[in-house]
């Protein structure tokens, strides 16, 4: 269990969070700005946005993946999405 508790995310929100996590590697400031835009559009609550901001700023990929896994709250669709995306990210990181 990570020290960061992210409020439960829907599959859609998890997908956005994973996009932000991927984007963070290339443009950290822009990913935080995009998170703010998502919050303004109502995609994330303030609590979710705050937790995701901490995730983006401080956690490495392994801890971030664990925090996101815990935010799935056992939702099978979200867990499948997370597994698929994390495997893809691991492959992409290996190639870099």
Buried (B, 14 or more C-beta within 10 A) or exposed (E): EBEBEBBBBBBEBBBBBBBBBBBBEEEEEEBBEBBEEBBEEEBBEEEBBBBBBBBBEEBEBEBBBBBBBBBBEEBEEBBEBBEEBBEEBEEEEEEE
